[in-house]
Amino acid sequence: MGIYDFTVKDAKGEDVNLSEYKGKVLLIVNTATGCGFTPQYEGLQKLYDTYQSQGFEILDFPCNQFGNQAPGTEEEIVQFCQMKYNTTFRQFAKIEVNGDNEAPLYTYLKSQKGGLLGKNIKWNFAKFLVDREGNVVERYGSTDTPEKIEKAIKKLI
């Protein structure tokens, strides 16, 4: 099983097979709209604007699991991000990233890169960097800003 074998729901509830992203560099992020790290949306959008034309995609998975900091509907979350941060990258349906109801995609991501951060996702804005072949190459914590991981993205582009 690899990253391209997963199907997830987008913010409109439509199925998206991740094989759509074959050959692209991916940054997969669990996000929240009411978190101290929410301003990272600005940096994420800047990365997207800079590298999207070179095969870079951000997959945004809102998660309300940490302090109920993503309480809105998918539509409300998309509107908030577009209005406040001018986001244009794809947003997906809300998911859980830990526990009994965790999304299978996150079970897989964590199995690939547990590392020093431990198996479970600790908070909002954890990030997984995936290369063009679908390999999970790095895991970043909430405090790792988009600007801090730009160099790693550039190496994969």
C-alpha positions in Angstrom: 0.0 0.0 0.0 1.3 3.4 -0.9 0.1 7.0 -0.9 -1.5 6.7 -4.3 -3.7 3.9 -3.1 -5.8 6.2 -0.8 -9.1 7.8 -1.6 -10.1 10.8 0.5 -13.0 13.2 0.4 -12.5 16.8 -0.7 -14.3 19.8 1.0 -17.3 19.2 -1.2 -17.6 15.6 -0.2 -16.3 14.2 -3.5 -14.0 11.3 -3.6 -10.4 12.1 -4.6 -8.0 9.3 -5.4 -4.5 10.4 -4.5 -3.2 8.8 -7.7 -4.2 12.2 -9.2 -1.0 13.5 -7.6 1.4 11.0 -9.1 4.6 12.8 -10.1 4.0 15.8 -7.8 5.7 16.9 -4.6 3.1 17.0 -1.9 2.9 18.7 1.5 0.1 17.1 3.5 -1.1 19.2 6.5 -3.7 18.8 9.2 -5.0 22.3 9.8 -7.3 24.3 12.0 -8.9 27.8 11.6 -8.8 28.8 15.2 -5.3 27.8 16.3 -2.3 29.8 17.2 -0.6 28.2 14.1 -3.4 29.3 11.8 -1.3 32.2 10.4 0.8 29.5 8.7 -1.8 29.4 6.0 -0.1 32.6 4.7 3.3 30.8 4.4 1.6 27.7 2.9 0.0 29.9 0.2 3.3 31.6 -0.5 4.9 28.2 -1.0 2.0 27.1 -3.3 2.2 30.3 -5.3 6.0 29.9 -5.8 6.2 26.1 -6.6 2.8 25.0 -7.9 3.8 25.5 -11.5 6.7 23.2 -10.9 4.6 20.3 -9.7 4.1 21.1 -6.0 0.7 20.6 -4.3 -0.6 21.2 -0.7 -3.2 18.9 0.6 -5.1 20.6 3.5 -7.0 18.4 5.9 -8.9 20.3 8.6 -8.9 18.5 11.9 -11.0 19.4 14.9 -9.3 16.9 17.2 -7.0 19.4 19.0 -8.9 21.8 21.2 -11.9 22.0 18.9 -10.0 24.6 16.8 -11.7 23.7 13.5 -15.3 23.8 14.5 -16.9 24.9 11.3 -18.3 23.0 8.3 -16.1 22.3 5.4 -17.7 25.1 3.5 -17.1 27.6 6.4 -13.5 26.5 6.6 -12.9 26.9 2.9 -14.5 30.4 3.0 -12.5 31.5 6.0 -9.2 30.4 4.4 -10.0 32.0 1.1 -11.2 35.2 2.6 -8.5 35.6 5.3 -5.5 34.0 3.6 -6.4 34.0 -0.1 -5.8 30.2 -0.2 -6.0 28.5 -3.6 -4.7 25.1 -2.8 -7.1 22.1 -2.4 -8.9 21.6 0.9 -10.4 18.3 1.9 -13.1 17.1 4.3 -12.4 17.3 8.0 -10.6 14.2 9.4 -9.2 12.8 12.6 -5.5 12.1 12.6 -5.2 10.0 15.8 -7.3 7.4 17.5 -10.0 5.0 16.7 -11.5 7.2 13.9 -8.2 8.3 12.3 -8.2 8.6 8.6 -6.4 5.7 6.9 -4.2 8.1 5.1 -2.8 9.4 8.4 -2.3 5.9 9.7 -0.2 5.3 6.6 1.7 8.6 6.9 2.5 8.0 10.6 3.7 4.5 9.8 6.2 6.0 7.3 7.5 8.8 9.5 7.0 8.5 13.2 10.5 9.7 14.1 11.4 11.9 17.0 7.9 13.3 17.1 6.4 10.0 18.1 3.7 8.1 16.3 0.7 10.3 17.1 0.2 13.8 15.7 0.7 16.2 18.5 -1.3 19.2 17.3 -2.6 21.2 14.3 -0.3 22.0 11.4 1.8 18.8 11.4 3.2 18.4 7.9 4.3 15.4 5.8 6.5 16.0 2.7 6.1 13.5 -0.1 8.4 13.2 -3.1 7.4 12.7 -6.8 7.5 8.9 -6.4 5.1 8.9 -3.5 7.7 8.4 -0.7 7.0 10.1 2.6 10.4 11.8 3.0 10.0 14.0 6.1 7.6 14.8 8.9 7.4 18.3 10.5 5.8 19.5 13.6 3.5 22.4 14.2 6.3 24.8 15.0 8.1 24.0 11.7 6.9 26.9 9.6 6.4 26.7 5.9 9.4 29.1 5.4 11.6 26.7 7.4 10.7 23.7 5.1 11.0 25.6 1.8 14.6 24.3 1.3 13.5 20.7 1.5 10.7 21.4 -1.0 13.1 23.0 -3.4 15.3 19.9 -3.3 12.4 17.7 -4.4 11.1 20.0 -7.2 
